Each structure stands twice: as structure tokens, then as C-alpha cells.
Amino acid sequence: MSDVLVDSSVLLDGRGGNGPWRQWSERALESAAETARLVINPIIYAEVSVRYSRIEDLDVAMRPDLFVREPIPYRAAFLAGKVFLLYRRRGGARSAPLPDFFIGAHAAVVNYRLLTRDPRRYRTYFPDLAVIAP
């Protein structure tokens, strides 16, 4: 069984009402769950937490039997810092979310596929990363 790191965008879409990405995100998540182990990290958990007022409700939604929780490897943190620096040197906005770089680096250093609906930055800064996206 392979591993897929699930970007918070996909998780938020599936729990966010009737937005334009809801259907794609739900189908993609179901498809990935059929063939892969779904993984999240503390950054993804934190980003999804904005939809919940209580941690208990978030933990019910992010069931440990469905989403494996992993720490971010230190190698990934190092890589995230380096690609963020490259992004800034290329003129990237200071307000760009560093969490995306942590998520991409995590998937890259442990050789996970990344399920996201927003692949542009991941494909640019992690060109060898296998991305599942629309």
C-alpha cells in the first residue's frame, strides 16, 4: 500500500459546504483511500482546525483510523526553508504561506504522493514530487 499526504485544501473542500471544489476533493480522497494510506501532519491538522471550535470535533473528523498522523521530518523542515528562500529570491510574496512548503517538503523527503487541488507551487518547487491534482 502506498502513502498519500493529504493537503488541507482537499480536506477543507470536503467539509466546506457546496464550494466549487467539493465534489472533486471528495472523489479524489475516496479514490486515494481505496489504494493508499492517508497521511496528515501537524501543519495540515492546524489548517483544518479552523473549521472546528473544539479539538474533540476535529479529532472525530480527522479519525486516526483513516488519517495516519506523522510528525514533519527535520529533513523536510530544512528543505522547506530552502525552497521558501528560493521562492522569495524569485520575487515571491512575503505573505505566501510557508505551510505549503512544509507540506511539499514532507511529501518529497519521504516519497509520498501529494493529494492537493492547488498543485502549482508544489510542482514548481518540488518538481520530482508525485502530485495528484485536477
C-alpha contacts under 8 A as a table, 3 or more apart, distances in Angstrom:
res1	aa1	res2	aa2	distance
1	M	35	T	6.37
1	M	36	A	5.31
1	M	37	R	6.65
2	S	35	T	7.05
2	S	36	A	4.75
2	S	37	R	6.14
2	S	112	Y	7.60
3	D	36	A	5.14
3	D	37	R	4.69
3	D	38	L	6.11
3	D	39	V	6.89
3	D	112	Y	5.38
3	D	113	R	6.54
4	V	32	A	7.26
4	V	36	A	6.25
4	V	37	R	6.14
4	V	38	L	5.16
4	V	39	V	5.92
4	V	107	A	7.98
4	V	112	Y	5.38
4	V	113	R	4.77
4	V	114	L	5.55
4	V	115	L	6.53
5	L	38	L	6.06
5	L	39	V	4.66
5	L	40	I	5.81
5	L	107	A	6.24
5	L	112	Y	6.24
5	L	113	R	6.21
5	L	114	L	4.92
5	L	115	L	6.22
6	V	10	V	6.94
6	V	11	L	7.40
6	V	38	L	6.54
6	V	39	V	6.10
6	V	40	I	5.98
6	V	44	I	7.91
6	V	114	L	6.06
6	V	115	L	4.95
6	V	116	T	6.68
7	D	10	V	5.79
7	D	11	L	6.91
7	D	40	I	7.67
7	D	44	I	6.46
7	D	103	I	7.25
7	D	114	L	6.93
7	D	115	L	5.85
7	D	116	T	5.16
8	S	11	L	4.97
8	S	12	L	5.91
8	S	44	I	5.20
8	S	45	Y	7.59
8	S	47	E	6.24
8	S	48	V	5.96
8	S	116	T	7.73
9	S	12	L	5.21
9	S	13	D	6.05
9	S	116	T	6.39
9	S	117	R	6.55
9	S	118	D	7.53
10	V	13	D	5.17
10	V	14	G	6.37
10	V	25	S	5.12
10	V	26	E	7.61
10	V	29	L	7.52
10	V	115	L	7.35
10	V	116	T	5.84
10	V	117	R	6.33
11	L	14	G	5.35
11	L	15	R	6.51
11	L	25	S	7.41
11	L	48	V	6.96
12	L	15	R	5.19
12	L	16	G	5.68
12	L	48	V	6.16
12	L	51	R	7.83
13	D	16	G	5.06
13	D	17	G	7.55
13	D	19	G	6.86
13	D	21	W	5.99
13	D	22	R	4.80
13	D	25	S	6.23
13	D	26	E	7.78
14	G	17	G	7.36
14	G	21	W	7.99
14	G	22	R	5.05
14	G	23	Q	7.43
14	G	25	S	5.96
14	G	26	E	5.44
15	R	22	R	7.82
16	G	19	G	6.71
16	G	22	R	7.31
17	G	22	R	7.36
18	N	22	R	6.13
19	G	22	R	5.47
20	P	23	Q	7.47
21	W	24	W	5.46
21	W	25	S	5.99
21	W	117	R	7.88
22	R	25	S	5.23
22	R	26	E	6.07
23	Q	26	E	5.26
23	Q	27	R	6.21
24	W	27	R	5.29
24	W	28	A	6.01
24	W	134	P	7.76
25	S	28	A	5.11
25	S	29	L	6.00
25	S	117	R	7.33
26	E	29	L	5.22
26	E	30	E	6.17
27	R	30	E	5.16
27	R	31	S	6.07
28	A	31	S	5.10
28	A	32	A	6.11
28	A	115	L	7.80
29	L	32	A	5.16
29	L	33	A	6.11
29	L	115	L	7.83
30	E	33	A	5.13
30	E	34	E	6.48
31	S	34	E	5.35
31	S	35	T	7.11
32	A	35	T	5.61
32	A	36	A	5.59
32	A	37	R	7.88
32	A	38	L	7.43
33	A	36	A	5.32
33	A	37	R	6.45
33	A	38	L	6.35
37	R	66	L	7.91
37	R	67	F	7.56
37	R	68	V	7.32
38	L	66	L	6.64
38	L	67	F	5.10
38	L	68	V	6.07
39	V	67	F	5.28
39	V	68	V	4.63
39	V	69	R	5.93
39	V	70	E	6.94
40	I	44	I	5.95
40	I	45	Y	6.77
40	I	67	F	6.31
40	I	68	V	6.17
40	I	69	R	5.15
40	I	70	E	6.28
41	N	44	I	5.42
41	N	45	Y	6.18
41	N	69	R	5.58
41	N	70	E	5.05
41	N	71	P	5.61
41	N	72	I	6.35
41	N	103	I	7.94
42	P	45	Y	4.90
42	P	46	A	6.00
42	P	69	R	7.69
42	P	70	E	7.49
42	P	71	P	6.57
42	P	72	I	7.45
43	I	46	A	5.11
43	I	47	E	6.24
43	I	99	P	6.43
43	I	102	F	7.66
43	I	103	I	7.33
44	I	47	E	5.12
44	I	48	V	6.19
44	I	103	I	7.56
45	Y	48	V	5.27
45	Y	49	S	6.11
46	A	49	S	5.03
46	A	50	V	7.24
47	E	50	V	6.09
48	V	51	R	6.19
48	V	52	Y	7.89
49	S	52	Y	5.37
49	S	53	S	7.78
49	S	55	I	7.64
49	S	58	L	6.38
50	V	53	S	7.56
52	Y	55	I	7.09
52	Y	57	D	6.53
52	Y	58	L	5.96
53	S	57	D	7.61
54	R	57	D	5.44
54	R	58	L	6.64
55	I	58	L	5.00
55	I	59	D	6.09
56	E	59	D	5.07
56	E	60	V	6.31
57	D	60	V	5.12
57	D	61	A	6.35
58	L	61	A	5.05
58	L	62	M	5.96
59	D	62	M	4.99
59	D	63	R	5.84
59	D	64	P	7.74
60	V	63	R	5.30
62	M	66	L	7.30
62	M	67	F	6.25
63	R	66	L	5.40
63	R	67	F	5.94
64	P	67	F	4.96
64	P	68	V	5.72
64	P	69	R	7.05
65	D	68	V	7.03
72	I	76	A	6.46
72	I	77	A	6.97
72	I	102	F	7.74
72	I	106	H	6.05
73	P	76	A	5.14
73	P	77	A	6.54
73	P	106	H	6.70
74	Y	77	A	4.94
74	Y	78	F	6.27
75	R	78	F	5.14
75	R	79	L	6.22
75	R	109	V	6.96
76	A	79	L	5.00
76	A	80	A	5.95
76	A	102	F	6.62
76	A	105	A	4.79
76	A	106	H	4.92
76	A	108	A	7.68
76	A	109	V	5.98
77	A	80	A	5.02
77	A	81	G	6.30
77	A	102	F	6.19
77	A	105	A	7.10
77	A	106	H	7.66
78	F	81	G	5.27
78	F	82	K	6.41
79	L	82	K	5.06
79	L	83	V	6.19
79	L	102	F	7.97
79	L	105	A	5.90
80	A	83	V	5.35
80	A	84	F	5.98
80	A	98	L	7.75
80	A	101	F	4.88
80	A	102	F	5.04
80	A	104	G	7.60
80	A	105	A	5.45
81	G	84	F	5.12
81	G	85	L	6.16
81	G	101	F	7.64
82	K	85	L	5.11
82	K	86	L	6.33
83	V	86	L	4.89
83	V	87	Y	6.05
83	V	101	F	7.00
83	V	125	Y	6.33
84	F	87	Y	4.91
84	F	88	R	6.21
84	F	98	L	6.82
84	F	101	F	6.53
85	L	88	R	5.10
85	L	89	R	6.16
86	L	89	R	5.06
86	L	90	R	6.21
87	Y	90	R	5.19
87	Y	91	G	6.66
87	Y	92	G	5.24
87	Y	125	Y	7.87
88	R	91	G	5.14
88	R	92	G	4.56
88	R	93	A	6.75
88	R	94	R	6.96
89	R	92	G	7.01
92	G	96	A	7.12
93	A	96	A	5.38
97	P	100	D	5.94
97	P	101	F	7.66
98	L	101	F	5.31
98	L	102	F	6.64
99	P	102	F	5.01
99	P	103	I	6.19
100	D	103	I	5.10
100	D	104	G	6.11
100	D	121	R	7.99
100	D	122	Y	7.74
101	F	104	G	5.11
101	F	105	A	5.91
101	F	122	Y	7.69
102	F	105	A	5.13
102	F	106	H	5.99
103	I	106	H	5.19
103	I	107	A	6.41
104	G	107	A	5.29
104	G	108	A	6.08
104	G	114	L	7.53
104	G	122	Y	5.99
104	G	126	F	6.84
104	G	129	L	7.86
105	A	108	A	4.90
105	A	109	V	6.04
105	A	126	F	7.51
106	H	109	V	5.60
106	H	110	V	6.45
107	A	110	V	5.65
107	A	111	N	5.73
107	A	112	Y	4.71
107	A	113	R	6.39
107	A	114	L	6.30
107	A	129	L	7.32
108	A	111	N	5.08
108	A	112	Y	6.41
108	A	113	R	7.99
108	A	126	F	7.09
108	A	128	D	7.63
108	A	129	L	5.63
109	V	112	Y	7.94
111	N	129	L	7.51
112	Y	129	L	7.83
112	Y	130	A	7.41
113	R	129	L	6.76
113	R	130	A	4.86
113	R	131	V	5.70
113	R	132	I	6.99
114	L	129	L	7.49
114	L	130	A	6.35
114	L	131	V	4.84
114	L	132	I	5.89
115	L	131	V	6.12
115	L	132	I	4.72
115	L	133	A	6.24
116	T	119	P	6.17
116	T	131	V	7.23
116	T	132	I	6.26
116	T	133	A	5.39
117	R	132	I	7.92
117	R	133	A	5.08
117	R	134	P	6.08
118	D	121	R	7.59
118	D	133	A	7.06
119	P	122	Y	5.26
119	P	123	R	5.93
119	P	131	V	6.99
119	P	133	A	6.30
120	R	123	R	5.38
120	R	124	T	6.20
121	R	124	T	5.07
121	R	125	Y	6.10
122	Y	125	Y	5.47
122	Y	126	F	5.37
122	Y	127	P	7.34
122	Y	129	L	7.63
122	Y	131	V	7.87
123	R	126	F	5.32
123	R	127	P	4.97
123	R	128	D	7.83
123	R	129	L	7.06
123	R	131	V	7.52
124	T	127	P	5.85
126	F	129	L	5.46
